């Protein structure tokens, strides 16, 4: 059975958010991006929050994919 369009949009949005948050974490950890506004330990805290959110979002995305595969396998 085909996936519902909302599910596909959710997966695409989740993948995009993972990429954006990982990019943000890398920018804050390894470059001087926004160094005039966020400095010191606040940069590391913000990068940590971005990384935690990326891991959380990846986990939720993998659960959605596994659940939809299990539903497809059960319907056949």
N, CA, C and O atoms as a GROMACS GRO file, in nm:
protein
  304
    1UNK      N    1   0.084  -0.118   0.000
    1UNK     CA    2   0.000   0.000   0.000
    1UNK      C    3   0.088   0.124   0.000
    1UNK      O    4   0.198   0.125   0.057
    2UNK      N    5   0.041   0.228  -0.063
    2UNK     CA    6   0.117   0.352  -0.071
    2UNK      C    7   0.115   0.425   0.063
    2UNK      O    8   0.022   0.411   0.143
    3UNK      N    9   0.220   0.502   0.084
    3UNK     CA   10   0.224   0.585   0.204
    3UNK      C   11   0.134   0.706   0.186
    3UNK      O   12   0.115   0.755   0.074
    4UNK      N   13   0.082   0.752   0.295
    4UNK     CA   14  -0.002   0.871   0.294
    4UNK      C   15   0.087   0.993   0.267
    4UNK      O   16   0.199   0.998   0.316
    5UNK      N   17   0.041   1.092   0.190
    5UNK     CA   18   0.123   1.209   0.158
    5UNK      C   19   0.170   1.285   0.283
    5UNK      O   20   0.281   1.340   0.283
    6UNK      N   21   0.088   1.287   0.387
    6UNK     CA   22   0.131   1.355   0.510
    6UNK      C   23   0.252   1.288   0.572
    6UNK      O   24   0.340   1.354   0.628
    7UNK      N   25   0.256   1.157   0.563
    7UNK     CA   26   0.370   1.083   0.617
    7UNK      C   27   0.498   1.114   0.538
    7UNK      O   28   0.605   1.130   0.596
    8UNK      N   29   0.485   1.124   0.407
    8UNK     CA   30   0.601   1.157   0.325
    8UNK      C   31   0.651   1.299   0.353
    8UNK      O   32   0.771   1.323   0.358
    9UNK      N   33   0.557   1.392   0.371
    9UNK     CA   34   0.595   1.529   0.404
    9UNK      C   35   0.663   1.534   0.539
    9UNK      O   36   0.762   1.605   0.557
   10UNK      N   37   0.612   1.458   0.635
   10UNK     CA   38   0.672   1.452   0.768
   10UNK      C   39   0.814   1.397   0.761
   10UNK      O   40   0.904   1.449   0.827
   11UNK      N   41   0.834   1.292   0.683
   11UNK     CA   42   0.968   1.235   0.670
   11UNK      C   43   1.064   1.332   0.601
   11UNK      O   44   1.179   1.343   0.642
   12UNK      N   45   1.017   1.400   0.499
   12UNK     CA   46   1.102   1.497   0.430
   12UNK      C   47   1.138   1.613   0.523
   12UNK      O   48   1.252   1.657   0.526
   13UNK      N   49   1.040   1.662   0.598
   13UNK     CA   50   1.065   1.770   0.691
   13UNK      C   51   1.161   1.726   0.801
   13UNK      O   52   1.248   1.802   0.842
   14UNK      N   53   1.145   1.604   0.850
   14UNK     CA   54   1.235   1.552   0.952
   14UNK      C   55   1.378   1.543   0.901
   14UNK      O   56   1.472   1.580   0.971
   15UNK      N   57   1.394   1.493   0.779
   15UNK     CA   58   1.528   1.485   0.721
   15UNK      C   59   1.591   1.621   0.703
   15UNK      O   60   1.710   1.639   0.729
   16UNK      N   61   1.512   1.717   0.659
   16UNK     CA   62   1.562   1.853   0.643
   16UNK      C   63   1.603   1.913   0.778
   16UNK      O   64   1.706   1.978   0.788
   17UNK      N   65   1.522   1.891   0.881
   17UNK     CA   66   1.554   1.944   1.013
   17UNK      C   67   1.681   1.881   1.071
   17UNK      O   68   1.759   1.949   1.137
   18UNK      N   69   1.701   1.754   1.045
   18UNK     CA   70   1.824   1.689   1.090
   18UNK      C   71   1.945   1.754   1.024
   18UNK      O   72   2.045   1.783   1.090
   19UNK      N   73   1.935   1.776   0.893
   19UNK     CA   74   2.047   1.841   0.822
   19UNK      C   75   2.072   1.984   0.872
   19UNK      O   76   2.187   2.024   0.889
   20UNK      N   77   1.965   2.058   0.895
   20UNK     CA   78   1.979   2.197   0.940
   20UNK      C   79   2.040   2.202   1.079
   20UNK      O   80   2.130   2.282   1.104
   21UNK      N   81   1.992   2.118   1.170
   21UNK     CA   82   2.045   2.123   1.306
   21UNK      C   83   2.188   2.072   1.313
   21UNK      O   84   2.269   2.125   1.390
   22UNK      N   85   2.222   1.971   1.236
   22UNK     CA   86   2.361   1.925   1.233
   22UNK      C   87   2.453   2.032   1.175
   22UNK      O   88   2.564   2.054   1.224
   23UNK      N   89   2.406   2.100   1.070
   23UNK     CA   90   2.484   2.209   1.013
   23UNK      C   91   2.503   2.321   1.113
   23UNK      O   92   2.612   2.377   1.124
   24UNK      N   93   2.397   2.355   1.186
   24UNK     CA   94   2.408   2.458   1.288
   24UNK      C   95   2.505   2.420   1.398
   24UNK      O   96   2.584   2.504   1.443
   25UNK      N   97   2.501   2.296   1.441
   25UNK     CA   98   2.593   2.251   1.545
   25UNK      C   99   2.738   2.259   1.496
   25UNK      O  100   2.826   2.303   1.569
   26UNK      N  101   2.762   2.217   1.373
   26UNK     CA  102   2.897   2.223   1.317
   26UNK      C  103   2.943   2.367   1.304
   26UNK      O  104   3.058   2.399   1.335
   27UNK      N  105   2.854   2.455   1.260
   27UNK     CA  106   2.890   2.597   1.248
   27UNK      C  107   2.928   2.657   1.383
   27UNK      O  108   3.027   2.730   1.393
   28UNK      N  109   2.851   2.627   1.486
   28UNK     CA  110   2.881   2.684   1.617
   28UNK      C  111   3.004   2.622   1.682
   28UNK      O  112   3.074   2.688   1.759
   29UNK      N  113   3.031   2.495   1.653
   29UNK     CA  114   3.147   2.430   1.714
   29UNK      C  115   3.279   2.464   1.645
   29UNK      O  116   3.381   2.484   1.712
   30UNK      N  117   3.279   2.472   1.513
   30UNK     CA  118   3.406   2.477   1.442
   30UNK      C  119   3.432   2.605   1.363
   30UNK      O  120   3.538   2.618   1.301
   31UNK      N  121   3.340   2.701   1.364
   31UNK     CA  122   3.363   2.826   1.293
   31UNK      C  123   3.336   2.944   1.386
   31UNK      O  124   3.298   2.925   1.502
   32UNK      N  125   3.356   3.064   1.336
   32UNK     CA  126   3.326   3.182   1.417
   32UNK      C  127   3.192   3.245   1.377
   32UNK      O  128   3.172   3.365   1.394
   33UNK      N  129   3.102   3.164   1.324
   33UNK     CA  130   2.969   3.208   1.286
   33UNK      C  131   2.896   3.264   1.408
   33UNK      O  132   2.886   3.196   1.510
   34UNK      N  133   2.846   3.385   1.399
   34UNK     CA  134   2.774   3.455   1.506
   34UNK      C  135   2.860   3.472   1.632
   34UNK      O  136   2.806   3.479   1.742
   35UNK      N  137   2.989   3.478   1.617
   35UNK     CA  138   3.075   3.492   1.734
   35UNK      C  139   3.057   3.627   1.803
   35UNK      O  140   3.091   3.641   1.920
   36UNK      N  141   3.004   3.726   1.732
   36UNK     CA  142   2.980   3.855   1.795
   36UNK      C  143   2.852   3.855   1.881
   36UNK      O  144   2.833   3.946   1.961
   37UNK      N  145   2.765   3.754   1.865
   37UNK     CA  146   2.642   3.748   1.943
   37UNK      C  147   2.639   3.632   2.042
   37UNK      O  148   2.582   3.644   2.150
   38UNK      N  149   2.700   3.521   2.006
   38UNK     CA  150   2.704   3.404   2.094
   38UNK      C  151   2.850   3.368   2.116
   38UNK      O  152   2.919   3.330   2.021
   39UNK      N  153   2.898   3.378   2.238
   39UNK     CA  154   3.040   3.354   2.263
   39UNK      C  155   3.056   3.269   2.388
   39UNK      O  156   2.962   3.248   2.466
   40UNK      N  157   3.177   3.220   2.404
   40UNK     CA  158   3.210   3.141   2.523
   40UNK      C  159   3.135   3.009   2.529
   40UNK      O  160   3.111   2.943   2.429
   41UNK      N  161   3.099   2.974   2.653
   41UNK     CA  162   3.032   2.845   2.674
   41UNK      C  163   2.893   2.841   2.612
   41UNK      O  164   2.840   2.733   2.586
   42UNK      N  165   2.833   2.956   2.588
   42UNK     CA  166   2.700   2.958   2.525
   42UNK      C  167   2.702   2.896   2.386
   42UNK      O  168   2.604   2.836   2.344
   43UNK      N  169   2.814   2.910   2.313
   43UNK     CA  170   2.827   2.848   2.181
   43UNK      C  171   2.822   2.696   2.193
   43UNK      O  172   2.757   2.629   2.113
   44UNK      N  173   2.890   2.643   2.294
   44UNK     CA  174   2.893   2.498   2.312
   44UNK      C  175   2.758   2.446   2.360
   44UNK      O  176   2.716   2.337   2.322
   45UNK      N  177   2.690   2.524   2.443
   45UNK     CA  178   2.557   2.484   2.489
   45UNK      C  179   2.460   2.480   2.372
   45UNK      O  180   2.384   2.384   2.357
   46UNK      N  181   2.463   2.583   2.289
   46UNK     CA  182   2.374   2.588   2.173
   46UNK      C  183   2.405   2.475   2.074
   46UNK      O  184   2.313   2.412   2.021
   47UNK      N  185   2.533   2.449   2.051
   47UNK     CA  186   2.571   2.339   1.962
   47UNK      C  187   2.526   2.205   2.020
   47UNK      O  188   2.481   2.117   1.946
   48UNK      N  189   2.537   2.189   2.151
   48UNK     CA  190   2.490   2.067   2.216
   48UNK      C  191   2.340   2.048   2.202
   48UNK      O  192   2.293   1.937   2.177
   49UNK      N  193   2.265   2.156   2.217
   49UNK     CA  194   2.120   2.149   2.199
   49UNK      C  195   2.087   2.110   2.055
   49UNK      O  196   1.998   2.028   2.032
   50UNK      N  197   2.157   2.169   1.960
   50UNK     CA  198   2.135   2.133   1.820
   50UNK      C  199   2.164   1.984   1.796
   50UNK      O  200   2.087   1.916   1.727
   51UNK      N  201   2.273   1.934   1.852
   51UNK     CA  202   2.308   1.793   1.833
   51UNK      C  203   2.205   1.701   1.898
   51UNK      O  204   2.166   1.600   1.839
   52UNK      N  205   2.161   1.735   2.018
   52UNK     CA  206   2.061   1.653   2.086
   52UNK      C  207   1.931   1.650   2.005
   52UNK      O  208   1.869   1.545   1.991
   53UNK      N  209   1.891   1.765   1.953
   53UNK     CA  210   1.768   1.769   1.874
   53UNK      C  211   1.783   1.689   1.745
   53UNK      O  212   1.689   1.623   1.703
   54UNK      N  213   1.900   1.695   1.683
   54UNK     CA  214   1.922   1.618   1.560
   54UNK      C  215   1.914   1.468   1.588
   54UNK      O  216   1.857   1.393   1.508
   55UNK      N  217   1.971   1.424   1.698
   55UNK     CA  218   1.964   1.282   1.734
   55UNK      C  219   1.820   1.242   1.763
   55UNK      O  220   1.774   1.137   1.719
   56UNK      N  221   1.749   1.325   1.839
   56UNK     CA  222   1.609   1.297   1.870
   56UNK      C  223   1.524   1.289   1.743
   56UNK      O  224   1.444   1.197   1.727
   57UNK      N  225   1.542   1.384   1.654
   57UNK     CA  226   1.465   1.388   1.530
   57UNK      C  227   1.499   1.267   1.442
   57UNK      O  228   1.410   1.211   1.379
   58UNK      N  229   1.626   1.228   1.438
   58UNK     CA  230   1.666   1.109   1.362
   58UNK      C  231   1.601   0.984   1.418
   58UNK      O  232   1.555   0.897   1.343
   59UNK      N  233   1.596   0.974   1.551
   59UNK     CA  234   1.534   0.859   1.615
   59UNK      C  235   1.385   0.852   1.582
   59UNK      O  236   1.334   0.745   1.549
   60UNK      N  237   1.316   0.965   1.590
   60UNK     CA  238   1.174   0.968   1.557
   60UNK      C  239   1.150   0.933   1.411
   60UNK      O  240   1.054   0.865   1.378
   61UNK      N  241   1.239   0.979   1.325
   61UNK     CA  242   1.226   0.950   1.182
   61UNK      C  243   1.245   0.799   1.158
   61UNK      O  244   1.172   0.740   1.079
   62UNK      N  245   1.342   0.739   1.225
   62UNK     CA  246   1.364   0.596   1.207
   62UNK      C  247   1.247   0.514   1.261
   62UNK      O  248   1.211   0.412   1.203
   63UNK      N  249   1.186   0.560   1.371
   63UNK     CA  250   1.066   0.490   1.422
   63UNK      C  251   0.952   0.497   1.322
   63UNK      O  252   0.881   0.398   1.302
   64UNK      N  253   0.933   0.611   1.260
   64UNK     CA  254   0.826   0.627   1.161
   64UNK      C  255   0.849   0.535   1.043
   64UNK      O  256   0.756   0.471   0.994
   65UNK      N  257   0.973   0.528   0.996
   65UNK     CA  258   1.004   0.442   0.882
   65UNK      C  259   0.983   0.295   0.918
   65UNK      O  260   0.924   0.220   0.840
   66UNK      N  261   1.031   0.254   1.036
   66UNK     CA  262   1.014   0.114   1.078
   66UNK      C  263   0.866   0.079   1.094
   66UNK      O  264   0.823  -0.030   1.054
   67UNK      N  265   0.789   0.171   1.153
   67UNK     CA  266   0.646   0.145   1.173
   67UNK      C  267   0.574   0.132   1.039
   67UNK      O  268   0.488   0.044   1.023
   68UNK      N  269   0.607   0.217   0.944
   68UNK     CA  270   0.539   0.208   0.815
   68UNK      C  271   0.580   0.081   0.739
   68UNK      O  272   0.498   0.024   0.667
   69UNK      N  273   0.704   0.038   0.754
   69UNK     CA  274   0.745  -0.087   0.691
   69UNK      C  275   0.675  -0.206   0.754
   69UNK      O  276   0.636  -0.300   0.684
   70UNK      N  277   0.658  -0.203   0.887
   70UNK     CA  278   0.588  -0.312   0.954
   70UNK      C  279   0.441  -0.316   0.914
   70UNK      O  280   0.384  -0.424   0.898
   71UNK      N  281   0.380  -0.199   0.898
   71UNK     CA  282   0.240  -0.195   0.853
   71UNK      C  283   0.226  -0.244   0.711
   71UNK      O  284   0.128  -0.312   0.679
   72UNK      N  285   0.320  -0.212   0.625
   72UNK     CA  286   0.316  -0.260   0.486
   72UNK      C  287   0.334  -0.410   0.482
   72UNK      O  288   0.268  -0.478   0.403
   73UNK      N  289   0.422  -0.462   0.566
   73UNK     CA  290   0.445  -0.607   0.569
   73UNK      C  291   0.326  -0.682   0.623
   73UNK      O  292   0.300  -0.794   0.580
   74UNK      N  293   0.253  -0.624   0.717
   74UNK     CA  294   0.136  -0.689   0.776
   74UNK      C  295   0.014  -0.688   0.687
   74UNK      O  296  -0.074  -0.772   0.703
   75UNK      N  297   0.008  -0.596   0.594
   75UNK     CA  298  -0.111  -0.586   0.507
   75UNK      C  299  -0.106  -0.680   0.389
   75UNK      O  300  -0.209  -0.708   0.327
   76UNK      N  301   0.010  -0.730   0.356
   76UNK     CA  302   0.022  -0.816   0.237
   76UNK      C  303  -0.034  -0.955   0.261
   76UNK      O  304  -0.032  -1.039   0.171
   0.00000   0.00000   0.00000
